[in-house]
Amino acid sequence: MTLPSGAGEHRPHGDLPPLPAWAKTLQRRIRQRGLDFFILYGPGVRDLHPLGARRFGTIGEFLSEVMLGDRSAIVTYDRGAGIGFTDRDVENDFKSVLKAYDRVGGTNLAQAQPRDPDRALQLIETYLRYQLTEKPRFSAAVIIDYGETVAPAGEPGQLPAEDRGAIVTMRRWACEPLFLQRNVTFCLLSETTAALSSALVADARTFEIAVPVPDEPERFAYLAARGSRPDTFAHVDARRAAILTAGLTRLHLESLLSDAETSGAALDQDALTREKKRLIEESSGGLLTFMTSDEGLDHVAGHDGAKALLRETAQALARGRLDVVPMGYLICGPVGTGKSFIVRCFAREIGIPVVELLNFRSKWQGQTEANVERILGLLDAIGPVAVVVDEADAALGTRESGREDSGVSERVFASLAAFMGDTRRRGKVIWFLMTSRPDLVPVDLKRQGRAEEHIALFPPATAEERAKVFEVLRRRLGVTLETGADPARLLGETSDALSAADLEAILVRASRRMATAGDKVLSATLLRDLIRDFQPPSYPLELEYQRLIAAFECTSRQLLPADLAALSPETIGARLAELRSALAATGR
């Protein structure tokens, strides 16, 4: 596409901004020789790229005009459009070669070129070999788009013959002496390597280069060059808009600007934030969703020690001290202790986007790995960001489950563990793994350098603590209590160790009774009746186990209740072993 003012002009390369890092890597590798086959993947493969001053185009056009514009011939191919050329003379040369081929073989390929990859790639190879033989100074580039449809992932024996043939052809090109000795470059484009043939990706003679979304300077360059109505940036200037749109592609930016121009409204921070969330959730394929909350940590009942630790992280981020921010947190505790709620409230205070990782597993071959690759790429692009994984013990898998699904879980786990443990991402991607069974989370993920801070949450231990939790919940739910009613005394009348979830359930019942009776105030009598009537779900062995395992995993003694803080790790471990045996005996 060409931006307004300067439409249709061809600009020399001197008008181009500096090459992005991925393009510099490609340029360097091409010059070094020894490699001729490159796999370009990532969200940037489907984005716009600079072709000159105020000119942007597809990655294919960027490769043809900017990176490989000095080649004698540039051949393009995708399964839908078939074989194409960037130059009419080259296309005529190609047809001349095909006519000679037709005369020998009795075919009609010059008039009806095949689009299936096996035969199309053979024709491209025939053309390249002929020109390289006839013209000593001939050079070429072949750009194959939508590579996942040409060399798809899958077991070789289950792929169609034409796909197997195409994969073999491309692997042969990667080691063909004639191509390596001469100036011939092959570029295979795909949004993710997980969708490509593993044999092709793993081949030592192919080179993979990630093409990310534009960074802040690149987004600013696009917004500044784009031009717009004078009032589009009246509230938020282009520099600020570039900061607020981290993780978006140039196509996303174009959509935002076009919408603003169509509606006649200026861009504003709230609108940008709202649209950014929508576009990133769409880009993730529904695998990420933004967590928002109108309530901060002050609305969390109890857990004062945990809130203090979390606020330390928020303050460090606010001061730009990414080097002291934990790589991640393991949030554990028995069911009903408010693990999800405390993280949701923290999302309001942390000052960076918070996203929840949804189920990324798929029954289709290669799709799970592709989903993980897409998610991790997005997290890198939108950082700093906090990532929440609920039921982490089940969601992330382990290294040992590979035999059950042909190694998918093992590969996914390895990718996640490597990403989480990369200290270059400290303060940029912060993980929150939530679970009531931290013992089922693999040690690889909860060790120091990954989810290194283990925060344990426990139910209130005394009637006074339960009364404090009750009061916070009452205010949050908007329940008015009768003057003179004493929740601490009423809660002290029951022997049940009520959790925050239990107390909330009592208050919800009270609100329902009040609505039915038309009452505006919760009386002490009704509250006493509801407390006496309430019977918590009874699974004592599981709850004791979850409480003890949370204490066993916790990395801060100040978070432990007094009775657990007094126990040695050996004592807790021995009781856990007894509980495991008891639970196993009951089939749980």
TORDO-437113 format. One line per field, with one value per residue (C-alpha): residue in three letters; y, z, x. Coordinates in nm, 2 decimals, padded with zeros to 4 digits. Each point is the difference from the previous one (the first is absolute). Layout:
drenvo c(ALA,...) $
v c(Y,...) $
w c(Z,...) $
u c(X,...) $
END
This chain:
drenvo c(MET,THR,LEU,PRO,SER,GLY,ALA,GLY,GLU,HIS,ARG,PRO,HIS,GLY,ASP,LEU,PRO,PRO,LEU,PRO,ALA,TRP,ALA,LYS,THR,LEU,GLN,ARG,ARG,ILE,ARG,GLN,ARG,GLY,LEU,ASP,PHE,PHE,ILE,LEU,TYR,GLY,PRO,GLY,VAL,ARG,ASP,LEU,HIS,PRO,LEU,GLY,ALA,ARG,ARG,PHE,GLY,THR,ILE,GLY,GLU,PHE,LEU,SER,GLU,VAL,MET,LEU,GLY,ASP,ARG,SER,ALA,ILE,VAL,THR,TYR,ASP,ARG,GLY,ALA,GLY,ILE,GLY,PHE,THR,ASP,ARG,ASP,VAL,GLU,ASN,ASP,PHE,LYS,SER,VAL,LEU,LYS,ALA,TYR,ASP,ARG,VAL,GLY,GLY,THR,ASN,LEU,ALA,GLN,ALA,GLN,PRO,ARG,ASP,PRO,ASP,ARG,ALA,LEU,GLN,LEU,ILE,GLU,THR,TYR,LEU,ARG,TYR,GLN,LEU,THR,GLU,LYS,PRO,ARG,PHE,SER,ALA,ALA,VAL,ILE,ILE,ASP,TYR,GLY,GLU,THR,VAL,ALA,PRO,ALA,GLY,GLU,PRO,GLY,GLN,LEU,PRO,ALA,GLU,ASP,ARG,GLY,ALA,ILE,VAL,THR,MET,ARG,ARG,TRP,ALA,CYS,GLU,PRO,LEU,PHE,LEU,GLN,ARG,ASN,VAL,THR,PHE,CYS,LEU,LEU,SER,GLU,THR,THR,ALA,ALA,LEU,SER,SER,ALA,LEU,VAL,ALA,ASP,ALA,ARG,THR,PHE,GLU,ILE,ALA,VAL,PRO,VAL,PRO,ASP,GLU,PRO,GLU,ARG,PHE,ALA,TYR,LEU,ALA,ALA,ARG,GLY,SER,ARG,PRO,ASP,THR,PHE,ALA,HIS,VAL,ASP,ALA,ARG,ARG,ALA,ALA,ILE,LEU,THR,ALA,GLY,LEU,THR,ARG,LEU,HIS,LEU,GLU,SER,LEU,LEU,SER,ASP,ALA,GLU,THR,SER,GLY,ALA,ALA,LEU,ASP,GLN,ASP,ALA,LEU,THR,ARG,GLU,LYS,LYS,ARG,LEU,ILE,GLU,GLU,SER,SER,GLY,GLY,LEU,LEU,THR,PHE,MET,THR,SER,ASP,GLU,GLY,LEU,ASP,HIS,VAL,ALA,GLY,HIS,ASP,GLY,ALA,LYS,ALA,LEU,LEU,ARG,GLU,THR,ALA,GLN,ALA,LEU,ALA,ARG,GLY,ARG,LEU,ASP,VAL,VAL,PRO,MET,GLY,TYR,LEU,ILE,CYS,GLY,PRO,VAL,GLY,THR,GLY,LYS,SER,PHE,ILE,VAL,ARG,CYS,PHE,ALA,ARG,GLU,ILE,GLY,ILE,PRO,VAL,VAL,GLU,LEU,LEU,ASN,PHE,ARG,SER,LYS,TRP,GLN,GLY,GLN,THR,GLU,ALA,ASN,VAL,GLU,ARG,ILE,LEU,GLY,LEU,LEU,ASP,ALA,ILE,GLY,PRO,VAL,ALA,VAL,VAL,VAL,ASP,GLU,ALA,ASP,ALA,ALA,LEU,GLY,THR,ARG,GLU,SER,GLY,ARG,GLU,ASP,SER,GLY,VAL,SER,GLU,ARG,VAL,PHE,ALA,SER,LEU,ALA,ALA,PHE,MET,GLY,ASP,THR,ARG,ARG,ARG,GLY,LYS,VAL,ILE,TRP,PHE,LEU,MET,THR,SER,ARG,PRO,ASP,LEU,VAL,PRO,VAL,ASP,LEU,LYS,ARG,GLN,GLY,ARG,ALA,GLU,GLU,HIS,ILE,ALA,LEU,PHE,PRO,PRO,ALA,THR,ALA,GLU,GLU,ARG,ALA,LYS,VAL,PHE,GLU,VAL,LEU,ARG,ARG,ARG,LEU,GLY,VAL,THR,LEU,GLU,THR,GLY,ALA,ASP,PRO,ALA,ARG,LEU,LEU,GLY,GLU,THR,SER,ASP,ALA,LEU,SER,ALA,ALA,ASP,LEU,GLU,ALA,ILE,LEU,VAL,ARG,ALA,SER,ARG,ARG,MET,ALA,THR,ALA,GLY,ASP,LYS,VAL,LEU,SER,ALA,THR,LEU,LEU,ARG,ASP,LEU,ILE,ARG,ASP,PHE,GLN,PRO,PRO,SER,TYR,PRO,LEU,GLU,LEU,GLU,TYR,GLN,ARG,LEU,ILE,ALA,ALA,PHE,GLU,CYS,THR,SER,ARG,GLN,LEU,LEU,PRO,ALA,ASP,LEU,ALA,ALA,LEU,SER,PRO,GLU,THR,ILE,GLY,ALA,ARG,LEU,ALA,GLU,LEU,ARG,SER,ALA,LEU,ALA,ALA,THR,GLY,ARG) $
v c(00.00,00.36,00.26,00.33,00.26,-00.17,-00.27,-00.22,00.13,-00.25,00.11,-00.10,-00.21,00.31,00.11,-00.31,00.00,-00.23,-00.37,-00.18,-00.26,-00.29,00.15,00.07,-00.36,-00.12,00.24,-00.11,-00.37,00.04,00.18,-00.27,-00.27,-00.36,00.04,00.05,-00.10,00.23,-00.06,00.33,-00.03,00.20,00.25,00.25,-00.23,00.13,00.36,00.30,00.09,00.32,00.01,00.36,00.34,-00.03,-00.33,-00.33,-00.34,-00.37,-00.19,-00.15,00.35,00.10,-00.31,00.06,00.38,00.06,-00.32,-00.18,00.27,-00.05,-00.36,-00.07,-00.18,-00.02,-00.28,-00.02,-00.29,-00.08,-00.27,00.23,00.24,-00.25,00.11,00.37,00.26,00.35,00.08,-00.06,-00.07,-00.28,-00.14,-00.01,-00.18,-00.25,-00.07,-00.04,-00.27,-00.17,00.00,-00.18,-00.24,-00.05,-00.08,-00.27,-00.15,00.06,00.21,00.33,00.16,00.34,00.06,-00.17,00.00,-00.24,00.15,-00.32,00.04,-00.32,00.09,00.37,-00.03,-00.24,00.26,00.28,-00.23,-00.07,00.37,00.08,-00.28,00.10,00.37,-00.08,-00.22,00.25,00.32,00.02,00.32,-00.11,00.04,-00.08,-00.01,-00.22,00.12,-00.27,00.14,-00.18,-00.27,-00.20,-00.09,-00.11,-00.18,-00.08,-00.15,-00.37,-00.35,-00.05,-00.33,00.18,00.29,00.01,-00.10,00.36,00.14,-00.26,00.08,00.38,-00.05,-00.22,00.26,00.28,-00.20,-00.08,00.37,00.07,-00.21,00.02,00.10,00.19,00.23,00.04,00.09,00.25,00.30,-00.19,00.06,-00.18,00.16,-00.20,00.21,-00.12,00.14,-00.28,-00.27,-00.24,-00.03,-00.09,-00.34,-00.07,-00.17,00.32,00.23,-00.23,-00.04,00.15,00.16,00.21,00.32,00.13,00.37,00.14,00.31,00.18,00.27,00.35,00.15,00.35,00.19,-00.19,00.07,00.37,00.01,-00.14,00.23,00.30,-00.09,-00.10,00.35,00.06,00.26,00.28,-00.09,-00.37,00.04,00.30,-00.19,-00.26,00.09,-00.25,-00.07,-00.08,-00.21,-00.20,-00.08,-00.10,-00.23,-00.25,-00.34,00.14,-00.04,00.28,-00.15,00.04,00.36,00.07,-00.14,00.23,00.31,-00.08,-00.05,00.34,00.18,-00.16,00.09,00.35,-00.06,00.05,-00.29,-00.01,-00.22,-00.19,-00.07,-00.12,-00.22,-00.15,-00.07,-00.13,-00.26,-00.10,-00.03,-00.20,-00.24,-00.05,-00.05,-00.26,-00.20,00.02,-00.15,00.32,00.22,00.32,00.00,00.32,00.10,00.30,-00.11,00.01,-00.20,00.21,-00.20,-00.33,-00.14,-00.10,-00.13,00.31,-00.16,-00.11,00.34,00.17,-00.23,00.07,00.38,-00.02,-00.12,00.27,00.27,-00.15,00.01,00.36,00.10,-00.18,-00.25,-00.30,-00.17,-00.06,-00.13,-00.37,-00.21,-00.15,-00.09,-00.33,00.09,-00.30,-00.09,-00.20,00.05,00.30,00.22,00.25,-00.07,00.12,00.31,00.12,-00.02,00.17,00.29,00.01,00.06,00.35,00.10,-00.16,00.28,-00.24,-00.22,-00.32,-00.29,-00.34,-00.30,-00.20,-00.36,-00.02,-00.37,-00.14,-00.34,00.09,-00.10,00.28,00.25,-00.01,00.09,00.27,00.15,00.01,00.16,00.26,00.07,00.04,00.23,00.22,00.01,00.12,00.26,00.15,-00.01,00.10,-00.22,-00.23,-00.35,-00.19,-00.37,-00.15,-00.36,00.00,-00.36,-00.12,00.28,-00.01,-00.38,-00.17,-00.14,-00.36,00.01,-00.01,-00.37,00.05,00.26,-00.07,00.24,00.31,00.07,-00.05,00.25,00.25,-00.03,00.05,00.32,00.14,-00.08,00.15,00.32,00.03,-00.05,00.26,00.26,00.26,00.01,00.09,00.27,-00.02,-00.32,-00.09,-00.34,-00.07,-00.37,-00.08,-00.34,-00.17,-00.29,00.16,-00.34,-00.09,00.29,-00.12,00.11,00.14,00.27,00.09,00.02,00.31,00.20,-00.10,00.01,00.09,00.16,-00.24,00.18,-00.22,00.11,-00.15,00.02,00.23,-00.19,00.17,00.16,00.34,-00.06,-00.13,00.31,00.22,-00.20,00.02,00.38,00.04,-00.23,00.17,00.34,-00.13,-00.17,00.31,-00.17,00.23,-00.16,00.08,00.25,-00.18,-00.34,-00.16,-00.24,-00.11,-00.13,-00.16,-00.17,-00.12,-00.20,-00.25,-00.25,-00.01,00.15,00.22,00.11,00.33,-00.18,-00.14,00.34,00.15,-00.28,00.09,00.37,-00.10,-00.20,00.29,00.23,-00.24,-00.03,00.38,00.05,-00.26,00.16,00.36,00.08,00.26,-00.10,-00.34,-00.07,-00.17,-00.27,-00.08,-00.01,-00.24,-00.23,00.00,-00.07,-00.29,-00.14,00.02,-00.33,00.02,-00.28,-00.28,-00.14,00.04,-00.21,00.19,00.34,-00.10,-00.12,00.32,00.21,-00.19,-00.01,00.37,00.05,-00.25,00.19,00.36,00.19,00.26,-00.11,00.32,-00.11,-00.32,-00.02,-00.04,-00.37,-00.08,00.23,-00.19,-00.33,-00.11,-00.09,-00.36,-00.01,00.14,-00.24,-00.30,00.10,00.06,-00.35,-00.14,00.20,-00.12,-00.35,00.06,00.17,-00.27,-00.26,00.18,00.02,00.38) $
w c(00.00,-00.06,00.27,-00.10,-00.16,-00.23,-00.14,-00.26,00.03,00.01,00.27,00.00,00.29,00.15,00.10,00.21,00.38,00.14,-00.05,00.29,00.19,-00.18,-00.35,00.11,00.10,-00.34,-00.18,00.19,-00.05,-00.37,-00.04,00.20,-00.25,00.11,00.06,-00.27,00.16,00.26,00.19,00.10,00.27,00.26,00.01,-00.21,-00.30,-00.05,00.07,-00.21,-00.05,-00.12,-00.37,-00.01,00.13,00.07,-00.18,00.17,-00.14,00.08,00.12,-00.35,-00.15,00.27,-00.08,-00.37,00.00,00.30,00.09,-00.33,-00.25,-00.17,-00.12,-00.37,00.07,00.29,-00.01,00.23,00.08,00.22,-00.04,-00.09,-00.25,-00.14,-00.15,-00.03,-00.09,00.09,-00.35,-00.33,-00.18,00.25,-00.05,-00.37,00.05,00.22,-00.26,-00.27,00.22,00.05,-00.38,-00.06,00.28,-00.17,-00.34,00.16,00.23,-00.20,00.28,00.00,00.31,-00.15,-00.05,00.31,00.29,00.28,00.35,00.20,00.19,-00.11,-00.37,00.04,00.20,-00.26,-00.27,00.20,00.05,-00.37,-00.08,00.25,-00.12,-00.36,00.07,00.23,-00.27,-00.28,00.18,00.22,00.17,00.06,00.36,00.14,00.30,00.05,00.25,00.11,00.20,00.23,00.05,00.23,-00.31,-00.20,00.27,00.27,00.34,00.04,00.00,-00.34,-00.06,00.05,-00.23,-00.36,-00.26,-00.14,00.34,00.06,-00.34,00.07,00.34,-00.16,-00.28,00.25,00.21,-00.31,-00.10,00.34,-00.07,-00.38,-00.08,-00.32,00.20,00.29,-00.23,-00.19,00.12,00.05,00.31,00.11,00.26,00.14,00.18,00.28,00.31,00.21,-00.03,00.19,-00.31,-00.22,-00.07,00.30,-00.23,-00.20,00.31,00.18,-00.31,00.09,-00.35,00.05,00.21,00.20,00.06,00.21,-00.14,00.30,00.01,-00.02,00.31,00.13,-00.23,-00.30,00.11,00.04,-00.34,-00.15,00.18,-00.08,-00.37,-00.03,00.02,00.12,00.07,00.21,00.30,00.00,00.24,00.18,00.33,-00.03,-00.22,-00.23,00.25,00.28,-00.23,-00.10,00.37,00.07,-00.30,00.10,-00.16,-00.29,-00.37,-00.25,-00.14,00.34,00.01,-00.34,00.12,00.31,-00.21,-00.27,00.27,00.16,-00.34,-00.10,00.33,00.01,00.36,00.14,00.14,00.38,00.25,00.12,-00.36,-00.09,00.31,-00.08,-00.36,00.08,00.23,-00.26,-00.28,00.21,00.12,-00.36,-00.11,00.27,-00.15,00.33,00.20,00.20,00.18,00.19,00.37,00.14,00.33,00.16,00.34,00.13,00.27,00.27,-00.09,00.07,00.34,00.21,-00.15,00.12,-00.05,-00.35,-00.09,00.13,-00.22,-00.31,00.07,00.01,-00.36,-00.11,00.16,-00.17,-00.34,00.06,00.07,-00.31,00.21,-00.22,00.13,00.35,-00.13,00.05,-00.32,00.13,00.29,00.11,00.17,00.20,00.28,00.07,-00.21,00.10,00.12,-00.28,-00.22,-00.31,00.17,00.14,-00.34,-00.16,00.25,-00.05,-00.37,00.10,00.19,-00.20,-00.27,-00.29,-00.21,00.16,-00.23,00.09,-00.20,-00.12,-00.12,-00.28,-00.07,-00.32,-00.13,-00.35,-00.07,00.03,00.12,00.37,-00.07,-00.24,00.26,00.26,-00.26,-00.07,00.37,00.09,-00.30,00.11,00.36,-00.11,-00.22,00.26,00.30,00.27,00.07,00.28,-00.10,00.21,-00.03,00.21,00.10,-00.11,00.11,-00.28,-00.25,-00.06,-00.01,00.09,-00.17,00.07,-00.19,-00.35,-00.07,00.04,-00.29,-00.23,00.19,-00.04,00.38,00.04,-00.28,00.13,00.35,-00.12,-00.19,00.30,00.24,-00.23,-00.04,00.37,00.10,-00.24,00.24,-00.28,00.05,00.37,00.07,-00.36,00.03,00.36,00.05,00.26,00.03,00.22,00.14,00.31,-00.07,-00.04,00.04,-00.34,-00.17,-00.14,00.19,-00.33,00.01,00.36,00.06,00.06,-00.33,-00.11,00.24,00.28,00.26,00.15,00.17,00.22,00.09,00.29,00.14,00.30,00.31,00.28,00.05,00.01,-00.33,-00.15,00.12,-00.18,-00.32,00.04,00.04,-00.32,-00.19,00.14,-00.12,-00.34,-00.04,00.12,00.29,00.29,00.34,00.29,00.25,00.30,-00.17,00.08,-00.28,00.21,00.28,-00.24,-00.20,00.33,00.07,-00.28,00.01,-00.38,-00.15,-00.25,-00.30,-00.19,-00.26,00.28,00.15,-00.34,-00.05,00.33,-00.10,-00.34,00.18,00.23,-00.30,-00.16,00.32,00.04,-00.36,00.05,00.32,-00.12,00.28,-00.05,00.31,00.10,00.35,00.26,00.03,-00.37,00.00,00.29,-00.16,-00.33,00.18,00.19,-00.31,-00.22,-00.04,-00.19,-00.25,00.19,-00.14,00.30,-00.13,-00.33,00.18,00.26,-00.28,-00.20,00.31,00.09,-00.36,-00.03,00.32,-00.12,-00.34,00.14,-00.03,00.28,00.36,00.08,-00.21,00.21,00.27,00.35,00.03,-00.33,00.06,00.31,-00.19,-00.16,-00.37,00.10,00.22,-00.28,-00.25,00.22,00.04,-00.37,-00.07,00.24,-00.17,-00.35,00.12,00.15,-00.32,-00.22,00.21,-00.05,-00.38,00.01) $
u c(00.00,00.11,-00.08,-00.14,00.23,00.24,-00.23,00.15,00.35,00.29,00.24,00.37,00.12,00.17,-00.35,-00.05,00.02,00.27,-00.06,-00.17,00.21,-00.15,00.07,00.36,00.04,-00.14,00.23,00.31,-00.08,-00.05,00.33,00.18,-00.10,-00.02,-00.37,-00.26,-00.33,-00.17,-00.32,-00.16,-00.27,-00.19,-00.28,00.20,-00.03,-00.35,00.07,00.09,00.37,00.17,00.09,00.11,-00.11,-00.37,-00.03,-00.09,-00.06,-00.02,00.30,00.03,00.03,00.25,00.22,-00.03,00.06,00.22,00.19,00.03,-00.05,00.34,-00.09,-00.04,-00.33,-00.24,-00.25,-00.30,-00.22,-00.30,-00.25,-00.29,00.17,00.25,00.33,00.05,00.27,00.08,00.13,-00.17,00.33,00.07,-00.34,00.05,00.34,-00.18,-00.26,00.27,00.16,-00.34,-00.06,00.32,-00.10,-00.34,00.16,00.21,-00.26,-00.32,-00.15,-00.18,00.15,00.08,-00.37,-00.14,00.25,-00.08,-00.07,00.06,00.32,00.18,-00.02,00.03,00.32,00.14,-00.07,00.17,00.30,00.02,00.00,00.27,00.23,-00.04,00.07,00.30,00.15,-00.06,00.08,00.32,-00.12,-00.36,-00.13,-00.35,-00.23,-00.30,-00.26,-00.25,-00.30,-00.24,00.27,-00.23,-00.21,00.31,00.20,-00.25,00.07,-00.09,00.13,00.16,-00.19,-00.33,00.06,-00.11,00.26,00.02,00.07,00.27,00.15,00.00,00.18,00.26,00.05,00.06,00.24,00.19,00.01,00.15,00.31,00.02,00.37,-00.11,-00.23,00.24,00.29,-00.20,-00.22,-00.33,-00.21,-00.32,-00.24,-00.29,-00.26,-00.23,-00.16,00.14,00.26,-00.23,-00.22,00.29,00.17,00.22,00.25,00.04,00.02,00.24,00.23,00.34,00.01,-00.31,00.01,-00.30,-00.04,-00.29,-00.17,-00.16,-00.26,00.15,00.17,-00.07,00.23,-00.14,-00.36,00.08,00.16,-00.31,-00.23,00.21,00.03,-00.36,-00.14,-00.36,-00.26,00.14,-00.23,00.07,00.30,-00.16,-00.03,00.28,00.30,00.17,00.28,-00.24,-00.21,00.31,00.06,-00.37,-00.02,00.27,-00.07,-00.20,00.10,00.01,-00.32,-00.16,00.12,-00.14,-00.34,00.01,00.08,-00.26,-00.27,00.09,00.00,-00.33,-00.17,00.16,00.11,00.35,00.19,00.00,00.18,-00.31,-00.10,00.35,00.02,-00.34,00.08,00.34,-00.15,-00.26,00.26,00.24,-00.27,-00.10,00.37,00.04,-00.29,-00.18,00.29,00.06,-00.25,00.07,-00.07,-00.15,-00.14,-00.17,00.14,00.35,00.18,-00.18,-00.31,00.17,-00.10,00.29,00.33,00.19,00.34,-00.08,-00.13,00.31,00.22,-00.20,00.01,00.38,-00.01,-00.24,00.22,00.31,-00.17,-00.12,00.37,00.13,00.20,-00.07,00.32,-00.16,-00.34,-00.06,-00.01,-00.33,-00.22,-00.15,-00.33,-00.12,-00.24,-00.31,-00.31,-00.21,00.29,-00.03,00.30,-00.18,-00.14,00.33,00.16,-00.29,00.02,00.38,-00.07,-00.13,00.31,00.28,00.00,00.06,-00.24,-00.11,-00.11,-00.14,00.13,-00.30,00.00,00.25,-00.02,-00.16,-00.08,00.14,00.35,00.25,-00.26,00.09,00.37,-00.12,-00.22,00.28,00.24,-00.26,-00.07,00.37,00.06,-00.29,00.12,00.34,-00.16,-00.23,00.24,00.02,-00.29,-00.12,-00.12,-00.25,-00.04,-00.29,00.02,00.36,00.06,-00.23,00.05,00.37,00.07,00.33,00.31,-00.12,-00.33,00.15,-00.08,-00.37,-00.03,00.30,00.22,-00.22,-00.02,00.37,00.08,-00.26,00.14,00.36,-00.10,-00.18,00.28,00.26,-00.21,-00.07,00.36,00.15,00.13,00.01,-00.38,00.03,-00.25,-00.14,-00.20,-00.11,-00.18,-00.27,-00.06,-00.31,-00.07,-00.13,00.24,00.35,00.15,-00.13,00.17,00.33,00.31,00.14,-00.27,00.00,00.37,00.20,00.02,-00.35,-00.30,00.25,-00.23,-00.24,-00.29,-00.23,-00.35,-00.18,-00.36,-00.04,00.10,-00.19,-00.35,00.16,00.18,-00.32,-00.18,00.25,-00.05,-00.37,00.01,00.20,-00.23,-00.31,00.12,00.09,-00.34,-00.19,-00.18,-00.11,00.03,-00.23,00.15,00.15,00.04,00.33,00.12,00.30,-00.22,-00.25,00.28,00.16,-00.32,00.08,00.29,00.02,00.32,-00.17,00.20,-00.04,-00.21,-00.22,-00.05,-00.09,-00.25,-00.17,-00.02,-00.15,-00.26,-00.07,-00.05,-00.24,-00.20,-00.01,-00.11,-00.28,-00.12,00.05,00.25,00.27,00.21,00.15,-00.11,00.21,-00.27,00.01,00.37,00.02,-00.25,00.19,00.33,-00.15,-00.17,00.31,00.18,00.33,00.07,00.17,00.32,00.23,00.29,00.02,-00.02,00.26,00.23,-00.05,00.07,00.32,00.13,-00.05,00.21,00.26,00.04,-00.02,00.33,-00.08,-00.05,-00.18,-00.29,-00.06,-00.27,00.15,-00.08,00.17,00.30,00.07,00.04,00.33,00.00,00.07,-00.31,-00.21,00.15,-00.07,-00.37,-00.03,00.13,-00.27,-00.27,00.11,-00.03,-00.34,-00.13,00.14,-00.18,-00.33,00.07,00.05) $
END
